[in-house]
């Protein structure tokens, strides 16, 4: 983005404001704040900036539960700029709002209210591109998707990576291709089938892979076999809701030697304080290690936030599934479309 002249341009900025909302308020601010550097850069150059995002899974239908209108007040506070909501993402309402934009930026309605987004319908992508001079992509968390608002639009507008997107790819490349040994991966959460590719990747590149959470139970129950690098729990709390003290001690011993640590997924049912013990103890061990630490995944970020540790790790990724896909070697359409 910084390698082209953006001054005075009408910019469509793809952000990732797919955040948890409770009682009409944003629960997680990190994803929204990740767009601030790019937004500030564009506004400082007198661009007319229009942000577009999805929220939840409305299945191509208008659903007030997933309206980005409810995100707008908190986004304005988090970003520190006036944000005006537009109740559509294509058509006359967007055209009119853009013509009348004199301060701050616009936030369009949920792009997934149209089925054409997830279907990557070229006609829908063309409608998204109307009115704009350039497209700036700054949503790493969905770059593993091949949607109209991610890849389709790049066929109709000159397209560039925003600052957060650039930083994400840079940091992910380091931990993927150039980790400093000893390198340790901590993989938790649920759905072992989604975590297997990244576990296999880490088996090739890293010294230890520490597995906890529900996926550890699933791996043991399914009698999965791994190399000696993969450390599965030897004890659990209350039948599997958390890893046990012997496993925590073993994990902490390994973490203390690490120079690179990548962590994705809680090690227990952390939303219940009784089963957050291991995740909290492992976090403290990670912080004390002195290693380069990259953390990603919504639930893992919640652990950081609850422990006021967001600023205590080397890099916090906005991606969960995207992070796992990138490290696991899956295709990344959003990155490929930009040529990053």
N, C-alpha and C positions, 0 to 999 in steps of 0.2 A: 504493500500500500504506500509506503513512504518513498518508493522509487518511481512514483508517477505524480503528475501535477493534479492534485485534487481540488485546488482552490476554486471555490464557487460552484462546485459540481452538485448535482442532485444525486444523493447517495442512498442506495438501498442497503442497509446493514443487517445481515443475518446474525442474530444473537441467540443465546439459549436461555430463555427465561422460563424453562420448564421446571418450576420450583414447587415445593410443598406449600400448601396454603391451609391455614387453620383459622376459622372464625373470621375470614376475610382479610387476614394478614399473612404476609410472606414469612414462612418459618426459616428458610435458609437464604441468606443474603449473598453468599459467595459467588454464585453463578451470575447474578445481576452485576455485582461489583466488578466482575472480570471484564465487562464490556466498557468500563469507564475510560481506560487509557485510549482506546480507539475512538470512542465517542468524543472525548475532549480534543483529540488531535484533529478530527474532522470539523468540529464546531469552531475551533481556533482558526481554521482556514476558510471560514465563512461558507461552509457546505450546508446545504439543506439535507438533514439526515432523517431518514425514516427507518425505524427498526421493525424487524419482522421476526416472529418466533412461533413455536407451537407451545401448547400446554396440555398435558394429559393425552387421553385417547378418545376424542369425541366421535371417532369413526365417520368422518366426513359430513357430520351434521352439526348445526348450530345448537349448542348446549351451554346455557348460562353458567353452569358449574365450571366450565373450562374457559370462560372468557378472560382475556388478558386485561380487561377493564379493571378487575380486582387487584391486579399486580401494579397498575400504574401509580397509585399514591406512594407505595413503598419504593418503587423504582426511582421516582423523582427524588426521594430522600437519599437513597443509596448512591445514585449517580450525581447528585448535586446540581442537576439541571432541570429546567421546566420540561415535563414530558406531557404531551397532549395525546390522548387516546383517540383513535379513529375506529369506528365500529364496523370496519370491513378491511380486507387486505387487497382488494382489487376494485377497479371501477371508479365511478364518478366521485364517491366519497373520498377516496385517496387523492384523486386529482385536485379536488377543491381544497382539501386540507393542506396539500403541498403548496398550492398557489398562495394560501393565506399564512403560511408558516413564516414567522418573523423572529421567533425566539425559541431556543431549546430545540427539541426533537419531537418527532411523532412516534407513537407506538401503535402498530396496526393490530387488528383483531387476529385471533388464533388462525394461523394458516391452515390448520387441520380441520377447520370448519368446512373446507372444500375437499372432497375426495381426490381431486386432482393432484394434491400435494404428494400424498404417499404413493399414488400411482405414477408419479413423475410424468404427468400429462404435459406434453410440450405446449399445447394451447394455453393451459393454465400458467405454465412458466412464462410464456410470452406476455400474458396479462399482468403477471407480477412485475415484469420488467418495464412495462409502460411507464412513462413519466421520468425515468431515471437515466442518468449518464453512466454510472458505474455501479458495480456490485462489490461490497466488501463482506467477506465471510469471516466471522469471529466466533464460531460455535463448535469448538472441538468435540463437545459431548455428543453431537449427532453426526459427525463426519463419517461414521460407518454406515450411514443411510444414503440411499440413492433416491432422493425425493426432489420434487420440483424446486423447492425453496433452498435446496442445498447444491444440487448438481445441474438440474434442468435450466435454471436461470443463467448459468454460465455460458450457455449457448447463444444468449441474446444480449449480453452486456459484457464489456471489459471487466474482468473479475480479479480481485486481489485478496490476499490474506491480511486480516487485522492483526494487531499486536499480540493479543492473547493466543490466537491460533498459531502464530509464528513461534511463540515461546513454548507452547505445548509440544509442537513437533520437535523443536530443538531439544527439550528436556527428555522427551520420550526416546529420541534417537540415542541420547547418551546412555540411558539405562538399558536400552535394547542392544546397542552395538558396542558400547565402550564402558561397561561397568567396571569400577575399580574393585578388585578382589581383596578380601573375601566379600562376595555378593550374596545377599540373602533376600528371598522373596517370602512375604507373609500373605497367604491366600485364605480367605474365609468366606462367610456368607452362605448362600444357598445355591441350588441347581448345579450339581457337579458337572453336568454335560456342558454348561457354558464356561466352566473353569478349566476343563481338561486341556484345551489347546494351549492356554497360557502356562499351565503347569508343565506341559511337555516342552514348551519353549524354554522355560526357566531351567528345566533339567539339563538342557544342552549348554546353557550359558552361565548359570549361577552355581554357587557352591552348596547352598542349602535352600530348600523350599519347605516352609513351615505351614502346615495345613490345619485349619481349625474350622469352627462354625459347623453348620449343617452339612456342608460338603464333606467334612471329615467323617461324619456318621455314615453318609451315603457311600463313600469310598470303602469304608470298612465293611458295611453291610453287603456291598456288591462284590466284595473280595477282589478289589482292583489291585493290580501290582504296579509298583513304581521302582525306580532305582533307589539306591541307598541315600541319595541326596534328598529325597522326599521324606519328611518326618511327620508321621501321623500321630495323633494323641494316644497315650497309653492309659489315660484315665479321664473320666468325665464327671460332671456334677449333675445329680438328679436325672440320670439316664440319658444325658446328652445335651442338656440345655447350655452347658458351658464346658470348656476343657478344664481338666482338674489340675491341682497344684503341682503334681509331679511333671506334667507336660509343660506347664507354665515355667517351671524352674529350668527344664531342658531348653525351651525356646529362649529364655533370657540368657542362658549361658552362650548359646550360638549368636544371638544378637549382639552381645558384648564384644564379639570379635569382628563384627562387620564394618566394611568401609562403604558399601552401597546397600541400601535397603529400599525395596519396593513393597508397598502394602496396599492391598485391596480386599476389603471385606472384614466384618467383625468376626471375632473368634467364638462368640456365644450369642445367646438371645439378649443382646445388650440393652434393648428397650426396657427390659425388666431389670431393675437394679441388682437383683439377686444373681443375675447371670451376666453382668457387665464387668465382673471382677477381672477376668483374664484379659479382656480388651484394654481395660484401664492400666493394668500392670504391664502389659506388653508395650503400651504407648509410653509409659515412663521409661522402660528399658530402651526403647527406640530413641527417645529424646536424649538419654544419657550416653548413647553409643558414640556420638561424635561423627557418625557416618553421614554420607549424602543420602537424604531421605526423600523419596517421592511417594505421595499418598494420593489415592484416587478412589472414587466410588462414593455415592451419596451417604450410605450408612457409615462409612469410615470417616467421612467429613463430619458427621454428627458427633462421633467420638472425639474428634479434635475440638469441635466447637464446645462441647460439654466440659472439656478439660482446659478450655481457653488456650489451646495450643496451635491455632491456625498459623500463627506467625513464628512458630518454633521449629518447623520443618523446612527443609530446603525448597521443596516445590509441592504445591497442592494442585492436582489436576481437576478440571471441571468435568472430566469424562469418567464414567464407570464402565459401561459396556464398550464404549469407544476405546478406552484405555486397554481393556482386555483384548479386544480385536486387534488393535495396533501391535501390541506386544506378542500376540499369538500368531501374527503373520497373515491375518485375514485381509481381504481387499478393503480399501478405505476410499470409497468413491468421492467423498468431499475433499480429500487431500489430492487425489489424482486429478480431479476436475480443475484444481487451481494450479497444478504443477509445482506444488511446494516441495 
